[in-house]
Amino acid sequence: MHYYRYESAEVSCCYKYLMFSYNIIFWLAGAAFIAAGFWAWSEKGVLSDLTQVTRMHGFDPVWLVLVVGAVTFVLGFAGCVGALRENICLLKFFSGIIGFIFFLELTAAVLAIVFQEPLKGWISEFFLANVKAYRDDIDLQNLIDSLQRLNHCCGARDPNDWDMNVYFNCSQNKSRERCGVPFSCCLSDPADTVLNTQCGYDVRASGSMNTWSNTIHVKGCISALEEWLPRNIYIVAGIFIVISLLQMVGIYLARTLIGDIEKVKFNYY
């Protein structure tokens, strides 16, 4: 008598729970981003008056937080539920979107290298547009202040860019900030224990850029970013590689699970 041993296909528990663990972090992170975005909007009163969203002329950083949070939450949900329920549709959705995002990242990196001058002009225009709206949104104001303070710069090209803001313009207003710059443009003194938010008042009212350099940064932020990138190219490349590897791991886990599930279904039928 001959005995035959039939191999029964099954879904790997190892890949299944690795996929779940991989995505639960992003699911929770996405929920945290969304909660933080709505909290920021509630603090600014946007949730009580949604028309404020359309009235904002500058870039609202909360939008970026909400978009990143929403994408991360949806992908984390699809990955977690798809793995636990062995749902092929959710797993294919997850791997497809991750692959599409990876393709967009590669495309953006190539375009940034090929079209450096147009990109530089677009960034300059974007920065100037938000200089105009500096006082319109507290989150935008904090973002510009952080950018100028960390990069030791002022304005997109130079401090005179702040003439485009109605509060800092030298001729169109009677504001106390007239012909000045934000405090984030000022040279910082390590000995100072209290932040002087009025250090930029009247800086541009007299003298030239050479004399301003004793008080404020005169380098534009576009030039500062151009100098920052070559110095930190390995850090930027490392971050890009880590993100790409995480995406590849997610796609690999999803495609492996899909293969196992399809094999089980084929043997069942």
Secondary structure, 3 states (H helix, E strand, C coil): CCCCCCCCCCCCHHHHHHHHHHHHHHHHHHHHHHHHHHHHHHHCCCCCCCHHHHHCCCCCHHHHHHHHHHHHHHHHHHHHHHHHCCCHHHHHHHHHHHHHHHHHHHHHHHHHHHCHHHHHHHHHHHHHHHHHCCCCCHHHHHHHHHHHHHHCCCCCCCHHHHHHCCCCCCCCCCCCCCCCCCHHHECCCCCCCCCCCCCCCCHHHCCCHHHHCCCECCCCHHHHHHHHHHHCHHHHHHHHHHHHHHHHHHHHHHHHHHHHHHHHHHHHC
